[in-house]
Amino acid sequence: MPTAVNLKTVTNNVGWSVLSKTSTFGLKFVTVPILARILSPQEFGVVAVAQTVVMFLSMIGSAGLSASLVLEKEEDEETVHSVFWVNLAVAVAMSACIYIWALPFAGWLGAEEAAYLLRVMAFLVPLQLCGDVAYSLLARRMAFSKDAAWSVFSESVGAVTAVVLALLGFGVWSLVAQLFVSALVRLGGLFYATGYRPKPMLSFAKVGALTKYSLGIMGSEIFNFITFQSPLVVVSRYLGLADAGAYSAANRFSSIPNQVLLAGLMGVLFPVFSHMSDDARRRSDALMLSTQVTTVVLAPLMFGLWAVAEPGMFLIFGSQWAHAWPVLGLLAISKGIMSPCSTYVPFLKGAGRSNVLWWVAMLRAALVYGFVSYGVMTGGLVAAMVWLCVANAVTLVFYSWAVFRTNNTAFLSSFYVTTRPMIASVIMAMAVRFLLEHVKAGLPGGVWWNAVAQVAVGAAAGAAIYGLLLLLTERDLLRKLLELVQERKARVA
């Protein structure tokens, strides 16, 4: 039976999951700038383009079957093993396709020189898909502490490997080695943590019973992949690998807050919402509270990054990347706009509404691809990022409408409550940007020290301004969170 869900279970697992992502954040915060200083934008671009194909096939390979295991009432052994073998068969077939047609794939992405990397990285697909079943078992059991430990360890080993190899002059192979080492360590860790061992059991009837839900998940994953990777493909095809590398580096760094909070929270919320399938009122309250909290935390980080993007880009990545600071700032804005949508995917998955998830993902993918393509062809990389922000603003409205309609809650009032922290974040970021424009000339001299001072002043001012706005606009939410904390302390006592 799945683990019982209560406030203590949820907060403990969210804590472990976020701790895992925070540790990964620390690694990326250190390793990405180091690698960016050692490697060229072209080298980043080649690996990013090759990884696009591998990520796409890994994302859709399981066809959502592993996610279906989380919703099952019982942990049926035959079903679990059947899903594993189907996943493995699909993974091997996909890996073979990448290896055989590497050159056409790379050419379609506008980077034929990445074909040799595609053949090597094709072997990542089985490594990644073979761990899906084990991860789903951990999610069912709400054992995110074990997943967190192995995630941190695998990412640490991969990051150290990449930096060492880059310093030794291995170039792009340092990035490739990072992916393989992390995948191998994580796969072994998941099997160890769950105690899962594949057995020769296969029931197509059991797998077939999961397909309706899983195909909806697969469809949404395909379109989500298009959403997240199409900007890189468009930039690579029309603007070249140097701009693709600049986009990739900026996107990696601006995605860190998302990876810390969202990846940690979303992994936990999916099984949590699925456990609440028989209590619509409780699930609705959980949706609103989790959406407000994630927006309160994530939105100021992203809009604040936009406010200090110019000194931050120089400080973190070095002078060879300094020209790309508008790209970093606009990518941060685009992700900040989507802050209220952070909990929507796990809610729809946990509610069993993969059909809604599918068509929303399809509309978002069309918007992002169309708007970014228009921006690239009419104004270059910066214009493309501006249009990405526009696409996400439109997405925010119709995504929120779809989720609140599914949840049977009023759209306008719910939309206002969940986006209010984002409005406060925008005001804060604009105030910080205005402040820096007027004080940066008087900060300590020297390019590097001036950048450090700007980031420090911006962070301090932003925290003070946002804290004040939060007290003025979110008193009810803060009071509710305080009550939950006191309730948990009382239960522990």
N, C-alpha and C positions, 0 to 999 in steps of 0.2 A: 504493500500500500504506500502511496505517496506520503511524505512527511506532513504532519499537521501544520497548518499555517496560522501563526499568531504574530502579535507585534514583536515579540522577542525573536522569533524565527526569522522574520523578514529583516529586522534591523541588523541582526547578527550576520546574515548572509549578504546583505547589502554592504555592510562594513567590510567583510572579507573580500567581496568582489571589487569594491572601490579601492581597497588597499592594494589589491593585485594590479589594478590599472594605474594607481598612483605610482607604484614602483616601476611599472613599465614606462610611465611618463618620465620619471627621473632618468631612466636609461636613455630614452629617446632625446630628452633635453640635453644630455651630454653627448651621445653618440652621433646624432644627426648633424649638429654643428661641426663636430670633429671630422666626420666623413665629408661634409660639404667643403671644408677647407682643404682636404687632401685630394678629393676627386673633383673632376670638372663637371659643369652642367650637362655636357654631352654624355658623360658616363652615367650620371643619374638618369638622364632621359632614356638611354638605351635599356637600362634595367627596368625602369618604370613601364616602358612600352611592352617589354617581354612579359613582365609580371601581370599586365592587364589581361592577357589571354588566359594565363594560368588561374588567376583569381576568378575569372568569369566561369570557367568550367568547374572549378572547385565549388563555387557558390551554388551552381545549379545541379551539380552531379548527384547529390543525394535525393533530388526531387522532393525535398521536404519530408522524406520518410523518417529521418532521425527526429525531426521536430515533432512528428506525429506520436512518437513514443512518449513524449512528455504528457500528452493529453489522455493517454490510455488509463483506464481505471485500475488495471492490474499490470504488473510487470511480467508479462507472459514470455517465458524463455524461448519458445519457438518463434514468436514474432520478432524478438530482439535479434536472434541469430539470423533470421531470414533477411531482415533489414541490413545487417552487416554484409552478408554475401552479395546482395543486390548492389549495395554501395560499392563494394570492391570491384565487381564486374564492370559497373559503369565507369569507375575511376580508371581501370586498366584500358578500357576502350577509348576513353577520352585522351589518356596519356599517349596512346598509339597515334591517335588522330593529330595531336599537336606535333609529335615527332615527324610524322610523314609529311604533313602539310605546313611545316614551320615557315617556309619561304612565302607561300601565299598569305598566310596569316600576318606575317610581319609586313608584307607589302601593302595589305589592306589597311594596316595601321600607319602606313607612311614611313616605315623604318625597316627596310629590307636588311640593313646591317645588324638588326637584332635577331635574325633568324637562328644564328648559331646558339644564342642564349636560350631561345625558345626550346630547342631540342634538349638542352640540358635541364631546363626548368620544368619540362613535361613530367619528369619523375616526381615533382612535388605534389601532383594531383592525388595519387594513391596515398601518399603520406598524410595528406590533410583530410581526405575523406574517410580513411580507416579509423580516425579518432572520433568521428561524429557520434557513433552509437554510444561510446563510453562517456562522452560529454553529456549526452541526453540522459543517461542513467544518473549521472551526478546531479543534473538539474532536477530530475524527478525526486531525488532523495534530499534536495536542498543542501547538498554537501559542497557548497561553494568555497569553503575553506581549503579543501583539498585541491580544487581547481586553481585557486589563487596561488597556492604554494608552487604548483608545477608551472603555472604561467610565468611567474616571476623568475623561477629557475631557468626555464627554457629561453626566455627573452634575454636573461643575463648572459647565459653561455653564448647565445647567438650574437649579441652586441659586442661582447669581448672578442669573439672570433673575427667579426667584421673589422673592428678597429685595428687589431693586431695585423691582420692580412693587408689592410690598407696602408699601414705604416711600413710594411715590408715591400710595398710596391705592386701588389696583386691587382690593383685597379678595380674594374667591375666585378671581378671574381670575389672580392671581399663582400660585396653586397649579396651575391648569389650564395656564398657560403653561409652568410647570416640566416638566410631563409631556410636552407636545408638543415643546418644544425638546430635551429629553433624548432622546426617541424619534427625532427627525429626525437629530440628530448621530450617535447610535449606529448607525442604519441606514446612513447614508453611510459611517461608519467601518468597519463590518463588510464592506461591499462592497469598499471600498478594500483592506482587510487581506487578504482572500481572493483578490482578483482575479476574483471570481465575477461573471459577467454573464449574465442570463437569456437563453436562446435559445428560439425557437419549436419546442420538442420536447415531445411529450406522449404517453406510453404508459400507458394504463389498466391494461395487463397488469403493467407494472413496479410501478405503484402498488398494484395488487391483491395482489401478492406480499408487500407489507409490512403488510397490514391486520391480520393476526392478532395480531402483536406490538403494532402501533400502537393498535389498539382497546383492548387491555389498559391501555396507557399512558394513553389518553384517559379511560378509566373511572376510573383512579386519580387523574388530575388533576381530574376533576369532583368526586370525593369529597374530595380534598385541599382543593379550593377551598371546599367546604361546611364543612370542618373549620375553616379559617382565617377565613372570612368570616361564617359563621353567627352567631357572637357579636355582631358589629356589627349584623347585620340584626335579630336578636332585641332587642338593646338599643334600636335605633332605633325599632322598631315599638311596643315596650311602655313604654319609658322616655323617649323623645323625643330630639331632636337634640342637646341640651346634654350628656346622658349619653353619647350616641354620639360626640360630639366629645372628651369626656374619655377615653373608652375608646380612640378612635383615636390621640390624642396619646400616651397612656401606652403603647399597643401599638407605635407607631412607635419610641419610644425603647427599650423593652425588647427590641425585635427587632433592634437594631443589632448586639449580639454574635453573634446567629445569622447575620445577613447578612454579617458580616465573616468568620467562620470557616466556617460551613456552606455558604453559597453558593459561597465560594471553593473549599472542599474537595470538595463534592459534584460541581461541574462537572468537576473533574479525575478524581475517582474513577470516574465512570461509564465513560469510555473506558478507564481503567486496568483495571477489572474485566472489561470486554468483551475486552480484549487477552489476558486470562488464562483465556479460555473453555476452553482445552485443558489447563489445569493446575489441577485442583481443589485440590490441597494448597497450592499457592502462593496461590491466591485465598482459601482459608480463613485462612491465616496473615495475609494482608493485611487481611481483614475484622476479625479480632480485634485486630490492632495498631492499625489506624486508628480502631476504635471506642473502644479504651482511651484513645488520645491525645486524641481529640476530647472525651471525657468529662472527662479530666483538665484540659483547658483551659477548656471551656465551662461546666461545672457550677459551679465557684467564682465565675465572673463573674455567673451568673444568681442564685444564692442569695446572693451578696454584695450584689447590687443590692437584693434584698429587705431585707437587714439595714440598708441606709442609705436606704431608699425615702422615709422621711418628710422628712429634711432635703434629700435629693436632689431631690425633686419641687419643693419651694419654691425651691431654689437654681437649678435648671435652667429651670423653666417660669414661675416667678413666683407671686405671691400668689393670682392668680385661679384657678390650677390646684392650689393647695396641698391643697385638700380631697380631691383624687383620689389622694393618695399610697398608700392601701391598694390601689387598682386597679393602680398601677404595681408594687407589691411582689408582689401575687398573680399578676400576669401574668409577672413574672420567675420566680416559683416554678414556674408551669405550664410554662414553657419549660425551666427547669432539670431538671424531672422527665424531659423527653424527650431529655436530652443523650445517653444511650447509643444512641438511635435515629438519631443523626445520619447514620450511614453506611449505613443499611438501604436507603434508596431507591436510591442509586447501585449498591449490591450487587445488588439484585433486578433492576434495569434492565440492568446489565452481564451478569448471569447469564442474561438472556433470560426471566426468570420474571415477566412482566408480569401473569400470572393471579394469582399470590400477592399482588403489589403491589395489584391491583384489590380483592380481597376484604378485605385488611387495611385499605385506605383506606376502604372502605365501612363496616366496623365502627367505625372511629375516628370517622368523620363522624356516624354515628348516636349514638354515645356523647356527643360534644361537643354536638351540637344538643339532644339530650334533656336532658342534665345542666344546660347553660346556661339552657335555657328554664325548667326547674324552678326554678333559682336566681333568675332574673329575676322570675318570677311569685310566688315565696314570700318573697323578701327583698331584691330590688333589685339594683343593680349589683355591690356588694361580694360579696353571696351568690352571684351568678352566677360571679364569678371564683373563689370557693372551689370551686364545683362543677366549674369548668373544670379545676382542679388534680386533683380526684378522677377526672375523665374521663381525663386524661393519665396518671395513675398506673395505671389499669386498662389503658390502651393500651400502656404500657411493657411490661407482662407478656405480653400476647398477641402484640404485635409482635415481641418478642424470641424468643418461642417459635416463631413462624412462620419467622423468619429462620434461627435455629439448626437447626430441623428441615430447612429447605431446604439448609442447608450441611452437614447430616449430622454435627452436633456435639452433645454432651450439653448439655441445656438448663440444668440447675441450676448446674453448674460454670461454664459460659460466662456465665450471667446474673450470677452472683456477681462474676466477674472484671470484667465490663464496667460494673457498677453500683457497685463499691467506691469509685471516686473521688467518686461522687455522695454517698455516705454521709459521706465525709470533708467534703464541701462543706456538707452540712446541719449537721454538728457545728460547723464554722467559723462559719457564718452565725448560728447560735443564740448562740454565744459572743460574737460581735461585737454582736449586738442587746442582749444582757444587759449588756455593757460600756457601750454608749452610754446605756442607760437610767440607769446609775449615775454617769456622768461628765459628761453634757451640761450639767447645771446649773452645773458648775464651769468650763466652757469659756468663751472670750472672750464678752463681752456684745454686745448688738446682734443682731437676728434674723438678718441676713444673715451676719455673721461667725461666729455660733454654728453656723449650718448648714454653712458652709465647714469649720469645725473638726471638726464631727461626721463629715463625709464623709472628711476627711483622717485622723482617728484611726481610723475604721472601716476604711478601705482599708489602712492600715499594720498594724493589728492582724490583719485578715483575711489579709493576705499572709504574716505571720509564722506564724499558727496553721496555715494550710493548708500552708505549706511544711514545717512540722514533721510534720504528719499524712501528707504525701506521702512523706517520707523513711521513715516508720514502716510504711506500708502498700503502697507501690508501688516498692520497691527493685528488684524483678525487671524491671519496665517501664523504669525509669530506666537500669538497666544495659544493657538491650537497645537503648535509644535511643542511649546512649553508644557502643555497639559499631557501630551503623549509621553514626553520624557519623564514627567513626574509619575504618570501611571505606571511606566515600566519600572522606575525605581521602587515604587510601592510594592509591585509584584515580586521583585527580586528580594526585597526586605521580608 
